């Protein structure tokens, strides 16, 4: 990436993420004050907490919490990768990669994968965190690398998609598209489905690629640039894609949430919602939060708005997750908010810590795992 472009990318990230950002009319966007929830529907308790180093620190990172049957995995920008017992939070192992980790971890077969600012994809052995292999891609590995046990798919900040051998890390193929001169900082992780992988791009398009050779099966425009300046013409698809059955749900910063046919890329419906986080599904409702913190519930079949909740405006919400038959989102003060999927009402609240929650909370059985930007990992139960 050209140095000038990199500066503009980082500038846009700061503008979008700033709490003190101004709207078009010049008014300061003050985060909504939280109101008491009368008669909460859930009783929430913290089962355990653990530290995953210092978290993402000052960086806008794609550091996730990943849950598997053997461990809960997390990483910090300082380079350490952690595995914890899912039931107790006891640390199973920690490995120092001696790199600046910016994305991951994810689990692929017997490997744990992370990406670095220096453009490396690092694979560690899942059993004990011992080094497995390291491979260099074309630029910063901003998206969490994902794999299917045979291939690892990694996305670079310069718009390239790399396929690596899951055994050795050797390069197998590359897919490339032009990146706009101005983009948000961040990339959504690819979604692997059998012999294809779906990728949302900074140009507002989604591509389905063949896993065998990286050739496009189809490409579809979700959002097109519009507006008077480069900032208004941003179209990034930075949130996670949601593949549910044969439908692919996509949210873009260009102002569209869309449902695509996974086989053909045909647009089944669109809804005008501007978002940099990904959607989730609960029952017949697709839930997504927009750029200003309004949470939308959309009909999964038609895209019609079933409800919207404005109680959390400008609170820099995490991507939504489904847990305990409700929707949960985190915010910039470490609060977790539960919404009723039938009407969008706030029905419960808990505080995981005092630092922002940017990673999507992950539900697994009776527990919800939450990672904040300071590296605090919490397991929460809802009764």
N, C-alpha and C positions, 0 to 999 in steps of 0.2 A: 504494500500500500504506500502511496506517495506520502511524504511527511506532511504536506499541507492538508491532504485529505484526512489524515489521522487526527490532526489538531481539530478540524471541524467536527469529526465524529465525536471526539471527547467533549467538545463544547456543547453539542446537541444533547448528549447524555446528561450533562450538568443542568441544562435548561429544563429538560423534561422532568428530571428527578427533584428539582428544587422545590422545597416547601413554600418558599416565598415567591414563586412564579406569579406573574401577572396575567390576567386574561386580556382579551382583545380590547376591552373597554378601559384597561389600565388599573382595574381593581385587583388588590392582592387576594390571592386564593388562600384564605385561611382554612386550615383543617377543621372539619366539623367537630364540635364539642360532643362528647359521648353522653348520651342520656341513659338514665337508669332503666334497666329492663325489669318490668313488673312481672312477677310470677314466671321466672325462667323455666324453660321446658327441660333443661338438662342439669344434672349435678356433675360438675367437672372436678377432677382431681389429677394432680401430677403424680405419676407412678415413680418416675426417676428422672434425673437430669445428669448430663455429662458434658465435658468440655471437648470440643473439636478444635483445639488450638485457639487462634485469634480470629477465625472466620475469614470473611472477605475484607475486613478492615475498611480502608478508604476507597476500595475499588468496586466498580459495578461488575459483579462476577456472576457466573452461572454455576455457583456451588450448590449442589443439591444434597438432600438426604435420600439415600437409597436403601430400601428394606428388602432383605432376602430371608429365606428360612434359617440361615445360619448366622446372620449378623445384620446389623445396621451400619451402613458405611457413610462416612463424611470426610471432608477435606478442608484444609485452610490454605489461604493464599501464600502463606509462608513455606508451603511445600510438604507438609505432613498429611498423610492419609491415615484414617482411623477405621477400626472395626470394633463395634460394641455388641454385647449380648442384648438381643431384642427385649428380653424379659426383665433384666436387672440393670442394664446400662453399664455393666462392668466392661472395662476395656479389654478386648481380646488381643489386639496388636496395634502398633503404630509404626509407620515407615516414613522416613524423611527422604523425599525424592530429590532434595537439593535443587529445586526448581520453583518458580512462581506459578502455583497451580491456579488456574482461572476458571476451570469447568470440571464438572463431574462431582463425585465418582458415579460410574454405572457398573453393572455386573454383566459380563458376557462369558458364559461357560465357566471356566475355572479362573478367569481373570477379572481384576478390578481395573477400570479404565479412568484416567484423568487427562485433561488437556492443560497446556501451559501457555504463558504469555510469550515464551520464546518459540512457539510453534512446534512443540513436541506433543506427541501422544505417548503416554506412559502406561504400560500394563504391569500390574503387580499380581503375584499369586494370591488367589483368594483365601487359601488356607492359612497363610501366615504373613502375607504382605511382602514377601521376598521379591526382589526385582525379577521381572519376566522378560520384557523387552522395552525399548524406546525407539520411536520413529519420528522423524522430522517431516512436517508438512509445510505448505508454502507460506503461512503466516500464523499469527496468534490463533490458537485453538479455542475460540470463544464459545463454541457450542459443546455440550457434553458429548463425548464420543460414545457411540452405541455399537453393539455387535450381536451376532447371532451364533457365535461359537466357531464360525468359519471365516467371516469377514468382520472387520471393524470399519465403521463409517465415521469419518471425522470431517467437520466443517471448519474452514479457515476464514479469518476476517476479510480476506481479499475476494471472497465469493466462490472459491473453489471447494468442491466436495471430493474428498480422498477416500479410496477404499484400500485398506491394509489387510495383510494376512493376519488372522487371529493367532496364528502359531508363531510367526517370526516378526511381524510388524512390517514386512516388506511391502512396497507400493505395488498395487495391482492395476488400478485405473483411476482416472480423475475426470470430473465433470466441472465445467466452468461456465459462468455467466457474468456479464458486466455488472459491477456494483455501482450504484449512483454515487455522485461526488459527495453527497451528504446523507448520512444514515444514523440511526440510533446505535448506541453501543450495545451489542448483544446479538446472539443468534439462537433461534430455536433448535433444539436437538432433532435430528432425523428420526423418523419412525419406520422401523423395519417390519414388513409384513410378507412373510414367505420369500418369494423370489423377486421382491421389489422393495424399494425404499422411497419414502415420501420426504420431500425437502421444501420448506418455505423459505423464500428468498427476500433479499432487501429491495428488489425491484417490484415487489407486490405480487409475484407469481409463485405458484406451487408447481413442482415437478415430481413425477413418478419415474424413477430410474430402475433399470434392470440391475439386480444385484450382480449378475454374472459379468457384466462389462461396462455398466454405467450409462448405457444408451437410454435416452428418454423414451418412455412409453407414452407419456403425454405431458403437456404443460398447459397451465391455465392461469389467466390473469384474475386475481381476486380484487386488486385495487389498482387504479391508474393514477399517475401524478396529476394533481390539480392545485391551483392556488397561484398567488402572486409572487411568491418567493420560494426559495429552496426548502425552508422550514415547513411551509404549508404543503409542499409537494412530497413529503416523506410518505413512503408506502410500505415500510418494513413489516415483514411477518416475523416477529421476534419471539412470540409466545409458542408454547408447545402445540403441535398439531394433535387433534383428537380423532383417532380412528375407532369407529364404533360400528360393528357389523360391516356393511359395505359402504358406509358414509364417512367422509373425511370432513371434520369441522375445523375451520380456519378463522383466526382473528387477525386483522391487520391494522397497522397504525394509519393506513390510508383511509380508514373510515368505513370498512366493511367487515362484517362477520358473515361467512358463507358456508354453505354445506355443498360439498362436491361428491359426485359419484366416484368412488375409489377406483373403479375399473376404467372409466373413460375420461375423468376430469370434468365432466359436464356439471355446470352450476345448477343445483337443484333449488336453492333459494339464497337470497342475500338479505342482510339487515344492516341499516346504517348505524353502526356502532364502532367508534374509534378506540382501539385497544392495543396495548403492547404486551398483554399477558394472554395466556392461552385459555380455552374454554374447558369446562368439565360437564359431564352429563349425570343427571340423577332422575331416574324414571323417564318421563317424556319431556323433560326440560333441559335445555342447554343453558348453562350459567356462565357469564363472562362479565368482568368489570371493565368499564371504559377508562379513558385517560384521566377523567376527573374523579374517579372513585365511585361512580354510580354503578350498582350491581344490577345486571339485567337477567331476567329469566325469559328465555325464548322457546317457543314451541319447536321441538326437535324435527317435526315433519314439515312445518311451513315457515318457520322463522318469525312468526307473529309474536309480538311482545306479550307475554303472559303477565308480567309484572316488572317493576323496577324499584330499587331502594336507593334513596338519596341520603340516608342517614350517615354515610361514611365518606362523604365527598372530601376530596383532597387529602385523604389519609394514606396515600401511597400504598395501595393494597397489593398483597401478594396474589398470585393466581389462585382461583378458587379450587376447593377439593370437596368431595362428598365423603361424609363421615357421620355415623350414628343417625342415618336417614335425614340428615340436614346438610346444608352447604356451610363450609367454614372458610374464612379468609383471615389473613394476618394483616397488621398495619405497621406504620412507622414507629409506634411506641411500644411494640411488642405485644399488643392485644390480639386475641383471637376472637372473632365474631361468628356466631352461628346464626344462619338464616333458615326460615321455614321454606322449603322448595315449593310449597303450594301458593304462597302469596308474597314471599320475600321479606316477611317481618323478621326483625331481630328477636331471637328467642333465648339466647344465652351468650355469655362472654367470660373469657378467662384471660389471664396475663401470663405469658410464658417467660417474660423478662422485660427489660427496658430498652432493648435495642430493636431496630427494624427487622421485620420478617419479610424477606424478599423471595425466598425459595418456597415452592408450593408445598404445603403440608402433605404428608403421605399417610394414608390410612392403611392399616394392616390388622385385620381381625378386630379385637376390642380396643386397640391403641391407635392414637394419632401421634406421629413423629413430626416434630417441628424444629427447624434449625434457624437461628437468627444470624445477623451479620457479624456478631461478636463471637460466634462459634459455640453458643450455648445450644445444646441439643436436649429436648425434653420429650418425654413420652406421656401422653395425656389420655385419661380414661373418661368416658362420658356415660353416665347412668341415667 
